[in-house]
Amino acid sequence: MNRAMTVAQLSAYLRGVFDDEELLHDVTLTGEVTEVSYSDRHTFITLAEGAYSVRCVHFSARDKIEKGARVALRGSVSFYDKRNSVSFNYSEFFLQGVGDKNARLNELKEKLCALGYFENRPQLPRYIVNVVAVTSPDGAAIRDFLRVVYDKNPFVKIRVYPVKVQGEGAAAQMAQAIARLQSYRTDVIVLCRGGGSDEDLDCFNDEKLATAVALSEIPIISAVGHEINYSLCDFCAGTRAGTPSIAGEIVNSRASAILNDLASATYRLQSAVGARYDKRVRRLNKLGTSVTAAVSERVNDCFGAVRLAARRVGYAVRSKTENAAMRLSTGAAQLRNAAVKPFNGSRARCDGLAAVLSALDPHRIIKIGYAAVLRGKSSVSGAKQLRKDDEIELVFADGVATAAITGIKID
């Protein structure tokens, strides 16, 4: 017969079933503790047995129970109708030793420690520029890691090697990735996964993966889970980071060291160059002062010698000049005396010739009433040189007259 029920009715019915079932009350439940957490004054643990687990709670108590312990809890099974979830509410607990899973993990941890896998791991280089992250490309862990690194050092080159980080086959994939990366040139490998339950992180306790991490010649940062989570990979890696974000800060410290060292080296270089420059300047200044003093002294000596030589030259020049002047004066007098006598004779002769020329000057004759006769450009000295109808010019002292020959009489 089909029944119609609401969710609230179904939840109320199931709660009644759990409350009325005697077999679910005053039960001792045993198993291995895989998770422990606290809220206010309450204790929450996950009790597991093989592939099965149940959520357990002890109200108003903070029990000191460690993960991996095998315990017996006395209490009752309850059904929380608002969430439709089953839990075991216990009032007492009894420690029964170490759980099988934790025992196996401790045994494997001791084995790896005896092999020396926890010591002398490759340490991080001083500078980190190239990083390979072995992780799921879709998880929040790689996003947190990239954000932290690139916020401060965007020049860091990060490559992602995609693998499973949970479930069957995850450990084998990660071990294979680390082995393949040994031939790859990178500064560091980051094994990266966010938080989760112990079952989610079981692959990082795998012996083959832990061995691959321990045998890596490239430094590895194990950044798995939360700070409270420890795995075998954390012990086998050279560096452990509590979270992917912390791994990013570790990378940042080595990447920033490049810039810091460059700045420091630049400052030291500037200081050294400045010191040498100042030393050279002081030496040059000292040398300049010495040279200036020496040159000044030498110049003063030279000036004294030059002034003395100039005075001597002056005396010699004046003496030579005075002697030459005297000789020139005597020579000039002798030349003057020698030239006066022939000059006087020549002037007398010239005066006589001038008188003769003056007497023969035609202009003088013209001035007293005579005229000069020209035909063309030729002078006419007698009538025989003329012909009838010749045109002639008569040159007087005060002008020229033109005339025509109408007749000629020759004596």
C-alpha positions in Angstrom: 0.0 0.0 0.0 1.5 3.3 -1.1 1.9 5.9 1.7 2.3 9.6 1.2 4.9 11.2 3.6 6.7 14.5 3.9 10.4 14.8 4.6 9.7 15.9 8.1 7.4 12.9 8.7 10.0 10.5 7.4 12.7 12.1 9.6 10.5 11.9 12.6 9.7 8.3 12.0 13.3 7.3 11.6 14.2 9.1 14.8 11.5 7.2 16.6 12.8 3.9 15.2 16.3 4.7 16.5 15.0 5.8 19.8 12.8 2.7 20.3 15.4 0.1 19.2 17.0 -1.4 22.4 19.9 -2.8 20.5 21.1 0.7 19.7 21.3 1.8 23.3 24.1 1.2 25.8 26.4 -0.1 23.1 30.2 -0.4 23.3 31.7 0.6 19.9 35.3 -0.2 19.1 37.5 1.1 16.2 40.4 3.2 15.2 40.3 7.0 15.6 41.0 8.7 12.2 39.9 12.2 13.0 39.6 14.4 16.2 38.2 17.9 16.4 36.6 20.1 19.0 33.8 22.7 19.0 33.1 24.7 22.1 33.2 22.1 24.9 32.3 19.1 22.6 34.5 16.4 21.2 34.0 15.0 17.7 35.9 11.9 16.5 35.6 9.6 13.5 35.9 6.0 14.4 36.8 3.7 11.5 37.1 0.0 10.9 38.5 -1.0 7.5 36.4 0.9 4.8 33.7 1.8 7.3 33.5 4.8 9.6 31.0 6.5 11.9 30.8 10.0 13.4 31.0 10.1 17.2 30.4 12.9 19.6 30.8 13.5 23.3 28.9 16.5 24.5 30.2 18.9 27.1 33.6 17.2 27.2 37.0 17.7 25.6 38.6 14.2 25.5 42.3 13.8 25.0 42.2 11.2 22.2 44.9 11.1 19.5 44.5 10.0 15.9 45.5 6.5 15.3 44.5 5.2 18.7 42.2 2.2 19.1 39.4 3.0 21.5 36.2 1.6 22.9 33.3 4.0 23.2 30.2 3.4 25.4 27.1 5.1 24.3 24.0 5.0 22.0 23.3 5.4 18.3 21.2 8.5 17.6 19.5 9.9 14.5 19.6 13.7 13.9 16.4 14.3 12.1 17.1 17.8 10.8 20.1 16.5 8.8 19.1 12.9 8.5 22.5 11.8 9.8 23.5 9.0 12.1 26.0 9.5 14.9 27.2 7.7 18.0 26.8 9.7 21.2 29.2 8.3 23.8 29.6 9.1 27.5 32.8 7.1 28.2 35.9 6.0 26.2 38.6 3.4 26.9 42.0 3.3 25.2 42.9 -0.1 23.7 46.2 0.7 22.2 47.4 1.7 18.8 45.1 1.1 15.8 46.0 -1.2 13.0 46.4 1.6 10.5 48.5 3.7 12.8 50.6 0.7 13.7 51.3 -0.1 10.1 52.1 3.6 9.5 54.5 3.6 12.4 56.2 0.4 11.2 56.7 1.9 7.7 58.0 5.2 9.2 60.6 3.2 11.2 61.6 1.3 8.1 62.1 4.4 6.0 64.0 6.1 8.9 66.3 3.1 9.2 67.0 3.4 5.4 68.2 7.0 6.1 65.4 8.6 4.1 64.7 11.2 6.7 68.2 12.7 6.8 70.5 14.6 4.4 67.8 15.5 2.0 68.6 18.0 -0.8 68.2 21.5 0.6 66.7 24.4 -1.2 69.1 26.5 -3.3 69.8 30.1 -2.3 67.8 31.4 -5.3 64.6 29.9 -6.7 63.3 31.0 -10.2 62.0 27.7 -11.7 59.4 25.6 -9.9 57.5 22.5 -10.9 54.3 21.8 -8.9 53.2 18.2 -8.8 49.5 18.5 -8.0 46.0 18.5 -9.4 45.6 21.4 -11.9 42.0 21.9 -10.8 42.4 22.1 -7.0 42.3 25.1 -4.7 45.8 24.2 -3.5 47.6 25.2 -6.7 45.6 28.4 -7.0 46.6 29.4 -3.5 50.2 28.6 -4.2 50.3 30.5 -7.5 48.5 33.5 -5.9 51.0 33.8 -3.0 54.1 33.5 -5.3 52.9 35.8 -8.1 51.7 38.5 -5.7 55.3 39.2 -4.7 57.5 37.6 -7.4 55.7 37.5 -10.8 59.1 36.6 -12.5 59.1 33.1 -10.9 58.4 30.5 -13.6 55.9 27.8 -12.3 54.9 24.7 -14.3 52.3 22.3 -13.2 52.7 18.5 -13.6 49.1 17.3 -13.4 48.5 14.2 -11.2 45.8 12.7 -9.0 46.2 13.7 -5.4 43.6 11.5 -3.9 42.2 8.0 -4.3 43.4 4.9 -6.1 46.4 5.3 -8.3 47.3 8.8 -6.9 50.4 7.7 -5.1 51.7 5.9 -8.2 51.1 8.9 -10.4 53.0 11.3 -8.1 55.9 8.8 -7.6 56.2 8.5 -11.4 56.1 12.3 -11.8 58.9 12.9 -9.3 61.0 10.2 -11.0 60.5 11.7 -14.5 61.3 15.2 -13.2 64.8 14.1 -12.2 66.0 14.8 -15.8 64.2 18.2 -15.9 66.0 21.4 -15.1 64.2 23.1 -12.2 65.2 24.6 -8.9 62.6 22.9 -6.8 59.6 20.4 -6.9 56.6 21.3 -4.8 54.4 18.3 -3.9 51.1 20.2 -3.4 47.7 19.2 -2.0 45.1 21.0 0.2 43.5 19.8 3.4 41.3 16.8 3.7 40.5 13.8 5.9 43.0 11.2 6.9 41.6 8.9 4.2 42.0 11.7 1.6 45.7 12.1 2.6 46.5 8.3 2.8 48.2 8.4 -0.6 51.0 10.6 0.8 51.8 7.8 3.3 52.4 5.4 0.4 55.9 3.7 0.6 56.7 4.0 -3.1 55.8 7.7 -3.1 57.8 8.4 0.1 60.7 6.5 -1.4 60.5 8.6 -4.6 60.5 11.8 -2.6 63.5 10.6 -0.5 65.6 9.6 -3.5 64.9 12.8 -5.4 68.1 14.7 -6.3 66.1 17.9 -6.8 65.0 19.6 -3.6 61.3 18.9 -2.7 58.9 21.0 -0.7 56.1 18.8 0.8 53.0 21.0 1.1 50.3 18.5 2.0 47.1 19.2 4.0 47.0 21.6 6.9 49.7 22.4 9.4 48.5 19.8 11.8 48.7 17.1 9.2 52.0 15.1 8.9 52.7 12.4 6.2 55.6 10.3 5.3 56.3 12.6 2.4 56.9 15.4 4.9 59.6 13.4 6.6 61.3 12.3 3.4 61.3 15.8 1.8 64.1 18.3 2.4 61.5 21.0 3.3 58.1 20.7 4.8 55.4 23.4 4.3 52.3 23.2 6.5 50.0 24.4 3.6 50.4 25.2 -0.1 50.3 28.9 0.9 53.3 28.4 3.2 55.1 26.7 0.4 54.5 29.8 -1.7 56.1 32.0 1.1 59.1 29.6 1.2 59.6 30.0 -2.6 59.1 33.8 -2.2 61.9 34.0 0.4 64.4 32.4 -2.1 63.1 34.4 -5.1 63.3 37.7 -3.2 66.8 36.8 -2.2 67.9 37.4 -5.8 66.6 41.0 -5.7 67.9 41.6 -2.2 71.4 40.3 -3.1 71.4 42.3 -6.3 70.5 45.5 -4.4 73.1 44.7 -1.7 75.8 44.0 -4.4 74.9 47.2 -6.2 75.2 49.2 -2.9 78.6 47.5 -2.2 79.8 48.2 -5.7 78.7 51.9 -5.4 80.4 52.2 -2.1 83.6 50.6 -3.4 83.6 52.8 -6.5 82.9 55.9 -4.4 85.6 55.1 -2.0 88.2 54.6 -4.8 86.9 57.7 -6.5 87.3 59.7 -3.3 90.8 58.3 -2.8 91.8 59.2 -6.3 90.4 62.7 -5.9 92.4 63.2 -2.7 95.5 62.0 -4.4 94.9 64.3 -7.3 94.2 67.2 -5.1 97.4 66.6 -3.2 99.4 66.1 -6.4 97.8 69.3 -7.8 98.8 71.3 -4.7 102.3 70.0 -5.0 102.5 70.7 -8.7 101.0 74.2 -8.2 103.6 75.0 -5.6 106.5 73.7 -7.7 105.3 75.5 -10.8 104.7 78.7 -8.9 108.3 78.6 -7.5 109.7 77.8 -10.9 107.7 80.5 -12.6 108.9 83.1 -10.0 112.5 82.0 -10.6 111.9 82.3 -14.4 110.3 85.7 -14.0 113.4 86.9 -12.0 115.7 85.6 -14.6 113.6 87.1 -17.4 113.5 90.5 -15.7 117.3 90.5 -15.2 117.9 89.4 -18.8 115.4 92.1 -20.0 117.3 94.8 -18.1 120.6 93.6 -19.6 119.1 93.5 -23.1 117.7 97.0 -22.5 121.1 98.3 -21.6 122.7 96.7 -24.6 120.0 97.9 -27.0 120.2 101.5 -25.7 124.0 101.5 -26.0 123.8 100.1 -29.5 121.1 102.5 -30.4 123.0 105.5 -29.1 126.2 104.4 -31.0 124.2 103.8 -34.2 122.4 107.2 -33.9 125.8 108.9 -33.5 127.2 107.1 -36.5 124.0 107.9 -38.5 124.2 111.6 -37.5 127.9 111.9 -38.6 127.2 110.0 -41.8 124.2 112.3 -42.6 126.3 115.4 -42.1 129.0 114.0 -44.3 126.5 113.1 -47.0 124.9 116.5 -46.7 128.2 118.3 -47.1 129.2 116.0 -50.0 125.9 116.6 -51.8 125.6 120.3 -51.3 128.6 121.3 -53.5 127.5 119.4 -56.7 123.9 120.5 -56.1 124.9 124.1 -56.0 126.8 123.8 -59.3 123.9 121.9 -60.9 121.4 124.6 -59.7 123.5 127.3 -61.3 123.6 125.5 -64.6 119.9 124.9 -64.4 119.2 128.5 -63.7 121.2 129.5 -66.8 119.4 127.0 -69.0 116.1 128.2 -67.6 116.9 131.7 -68.7 117.7 130.6 -72.2 114.5 128.5 -72.4 112.5 131.5 -71.1 114.0 133.6 -73.8 113.1 131.0 -76.4 109.5 130.4 -75.1 107.0 131.1 -77.9 104.3 132.0 -75.5 106.4 134.9 -74.2 106.7 136.1 -77.8 103.0 135.7 -78.4 102.3 137.6 -75.3 104.0 140.7 -76.7 101.8 140.8 -79.8 102.8 137.9 -82.1 100.7 134.9 -83.1 101.5 131.3 -83.9 100.1 129.9 -87.3 98.7 126.4 -87.4 97.3 124.4 -90.4 95.6 121.4 -88.9 97.9 120.2 -86.3 101.1 121.4 -88.0 102.7 124.7 -87.3 103.5 127.0 -90.2 106.8 128.8 -90.1 106.8 130.5 -93.5 104.6 131.6 -96.4 106.0 129.0 -98.7 104.2 126.4 -96.7 100.8 127.8 -97.4 98.5 127.6 -100.4 95.5 129.7 -101.5 92.3 128.8 -99.8 94.1 127.1 -96.9 92.3 127.4 -93.6 94.6 128.3 -90.8 94.4 129.1 -87.1 96.0 132.0 -85.5 97.0 131.3 -81.9 97.1 134.5 -79.7 97.9 134.8 -76.0 94.2 135.3 -75.2 92.6 132.9 -77.8 92.5 131.4 -81.3 91.2 132.9 -84.6 90.4 131.1 -87.8 91.3 132.5 -91.2 91.4 131.6 -94.9 94.4 132.3 -97.2 93.2 134.5 -100.1 96.7 135.3 -101.4 100.4 134.7 -100.8 103.4 136.9 -101.4 106.9 135.5 -101.0 109.9 137.7 -100.6 
